[in-house]
Amino acid sequence: MRVSRNIIVGLGAALAVSLGSVPAFADYYAFGYSGYDSQETLSLSTSSGPVALTTNGFQGWFSPVDTNTAGPSDNTNYVTGISSGISYNDFFAFDVSSLSGDTVTAASLNVTNYDVTNPLNLRLGAVSVPSDALYNGVSPDVAIYDALGSGTLYGNYALEAEYNDSIDSFALNSAAIGDINSDIGGANQYFVVGGTVNSLASIPEPSTLLLMLSIFSTIAAGRILRRRRVVC
């Protein structure tokens, strides 16, 4: 675990890129500082009516190089992206065994956004590894990290840079609906969504970045004083 150097490091790096002093963003990630006790949800429309499932702590991140134990009895932080040069992909698992006999017609993943460093593109998709490999799964693990970012696409979503604890809701596509229905009553008790940041949104003009940097520096000064949680 590492304490964040600064919640605006991504913005500062973006400014440096725009001004030509460095070749790439230093940090860009979504859901940094997500807590150890968060309960993210899956909202479903079913043949029996609306249903809301929670992860019950079955969530977390994997990295190809960083050390971590994800899952219900360990680290439920779900950062995804790059922090201090280290890559992370995340996952959310939902027990669908209670839906036996139902048919799902729509689904949305709802997560607390916490900190999003830059305008980002988030990819959500299927996870090919068994759910028991994720339950309190240990990083580093290159295979699981890769699996969280390469499964059947459930949707691509644009994220704005944010520093708050509001809820982002991501409507999942028909492939996800099909997988949920396949998991209901099947051998796999859990429906799992994997997430990765697959690209950065466009960089603002230098004058805009300078103004943003000034504003966010003021915000960050107060935020850092009142919030000392770790990025991951």
N, C-alpha and C positions, 0 to 999 in steps of 0.2 A: 504494500500500500504506500502511496506517496501523497503528501499534502500538496494541493495545487499551488503552483507558483503565483498565479494571478488569474482571476476569472476573465480578464480581458486580454490574455496573452494571444489568443487567436486573432482578435481585432488588431492588436499591435503588429502581429505577423502579416496580416492582410495589408496594413498600411505600408509595411516594408516592401512587400511584393510590388504594390502599386507604384512605389517610388523607386523601385529597381535596385534596392540594396541587398535583398536576399532572394533566392530562387523559389522558395516554397513556403507554405504555411507551417508554423511551428507546431501548433496544436489545433485540432478541429475535432470536436466530439459532440455527441448528443447525450443527454441524461447524466452528465457528470454530477456528482454529489448525491445521486439517488441513494436513499437511506437503507439501513439494514432491516427496517421493519415495515417497508412499504408493501402494499397488497394491490397489485395491478389487476385489471378486470377484463373479461371478454363478454361483451353484450351480444346476445343472440336473439333472433326472432325464430321461433320454432312452431311446429304444428300444434303445440299445447299452449303457446303464448310466449311472452318475453321471458328470458332467463339471463341472469348475470352470474358468471363464474369468476372466482378469484384464483390467483396463483397459489395462495396459501404459502407464500415464500418460495415456491418452486420457480425460481428465476435467477438470473445472474449473468456473468460474462466469462468468456474464455479468451485466452491470448496465446499466441505462439511462443512467447518468451517470458511473460510476467507470471509470477506465482500467485495462485488464488485457489480457494475452494468455494465453489458456487453452491447455491441450493438452500433448502429450508432451514437447516441447522447451522449454516455458515453465512457467506456473504451474498446478500440479495441485491447488491448494487448491480445496475444493468447499463453501465456506460458502454457506448459503442463509438468507434472512431479512433483517433490517434491523440495520445497525451504523452508529452515528453518523448516523442519518437517511438512510442510503443503502441501497437495496434490491439484493438478490442472488438469483438463481436458479442452480441447479447442474445438472450433467449427468454421466452415466457412459456410456461407449461400449464395446461388446464385439464383437470380431471373431468372427463365427459361421461363417465360411467353412469351418472345419475340421469342421463338423457335417453336411456334405453327406451326404444319405441317412438321417440320423437324424430322429426325431420327438421333440420335447420335450413332456413331460407335466407338469412342475412347474418352477418357477424361484423363486429367492430372491436379492435383492440384499443383499450383505453389505458394510457400510461401518464404518470406525472412527469412533466418535462424537465423539471429542475433546471439545469444549466445547459444551454445550447450555444456553443461559442461563436458560430458563424452561420449564415444561411447555408443549410446543408440539404442534400438529397438522401433520404433514408429508404433503404430497400428492406422489405419484409418478405419472408419466404418459408417454405417447408424445411424441415430438418431431417436428414436421412439417418442420423445415428439413433439408436434406441434410447428411449427416455430414461432408462435406468443408468445409462452412461452419463447423463446430465445431472442426475440427482446427487447433490454434493460432489459434483465432478471436479477434478483437480487440474489446474493449469500449471505449467504450460502444456498445451495439447494442440499441435498443429492440425491434426485431422478434424477435431471437433470445431476448432476455430474456423477452418475452411468450410465445414458443413453448415455452419450457422449463416454463411453469406452466399451460398451457392445453390440452394434448393429451389424447387418450383416456385416461381414468382407469385406472391400474394398481393403485391402492390408496391409502387414507388410513390414517395411522399416528400413534398417540399417542407422544410422546417425553417422557421425564422429564428434569428438569434434572440434568445430569451434568457432571463435570469429570474425565474419565479417558479412557483410550485403549482401552476395551473395544469389542467388535464388536456392532453392531446388525444384525439379520437381518430383512429385509422380504419376506414371501411375496407374490409378484406374482399378480394375478388371471388369469382365463381370457383377457381381452383381450390381456394381455402375452404369454401363451403362444401365442396365435394370431399375434401380430406376430413373435415369434421364429421360428416355423415358416415364416412368409412370407418372412422375411429369409434363412433358410438356403437356399443355392443360388440366391437371387434376385439382382437387380441391386444391391441394397443389401447391402454386405458387413458392415455394422455394425448391431447392435441397440442403440438408445440410450434411456436412461431420463432424463427430466427431473424435477427436484425443486423444490418451492417450499414455504415455510411459509405456510399459508393461514389460520391462526387461532391464537389463544392459548387455552390451557386456562384453567379458572377460577382466580381469584385467591384465595389463602387469606385467612382472617380476619386483622385487624391483629395480634392477639397472636401468632398463628402466624408471621407474617412477621417480627415483631420477633425472635423466637427464631431463625428461620432466618437472618436477617441477621447476628445475633451469631455464629452457628456458622460461616457461610460467610465472614465477615470474617476470622476466625481462620485458616481454611483458605486463603483467598486470599492472606493476607500471606505465608505460606510458599511458596505456588505461584508468585506473581509473582517472588519472588527466584530461583527455580530454573528459570523458564521464560519466555523472552523472544521467543517466536515471534509473528509477526503474525497478526491475525485472518484476513486474506484475502490 
